[in-house]
Amino acid sequence: MTAETLSLAEIQALPKSLLHDHLDGGLRPATILELADEIGHQLPSTDLDELAAWFVRGANTKDLIQYLATFEHTIAVMQTPDHLARIAHEAAVDLAADGVVYAEVRYAPENHQLGGLSLDQVIEAVQDGFRSGMAAA
């Protein structure tokens, strides 16, 4: 079987490895909206479709400043153990739904201390989220 004989659906169904993914770069837009509202963080838009499009534009830009601006909003909602665990859980579930069987997800724990968490608390919350996400997947 060669790549020329595989359909797009067959390729999408194959197991995948993801060797470099950023936890703070793949949040669900609906989760960002919900968590930002919960903590009073202002987003570029409160419309789900507009917000998703804003993040896509930021990811596709050739402007590093615009690209990095997206992380201001994702990191803002990643400052509590519950939020970190939820985001890691959703990441694991979403990766599994995409057929990812092995992922190396990175994040900088020090970016999640703005609300007063210790490094150990950040790491524990993310690990808890990944464990529950893997169990759910």
MOLIN-V111583 format. One line per field, one symbol per residue. psi: psi as a letter, one per 20 degrees, with the letter a starting at -180 (. if undefined). burial: 1 if it has 16 or more other C-alpha atoms within 10 Angstrom, else 0. A space follows every 10 residues. Layout:
psi = ???
burial = ???
This chain:
psi = prhhiprghh ghiqqqpoio qpgjjkqphh gggghgghik pprhqjpggg gghgggghhi qjohggghhh hhhghhjljq gggggggggh ggggghhjjp ipqopqrohh ikjhjjqrgg gggggggggg ghghhh.
burial = 0000000000 0000010000 0011111010 1110110000 0010010000 1101100110 0000001001 1011111111 1011111111 1111110001 0000000000 0110001000 1110111111 1111000
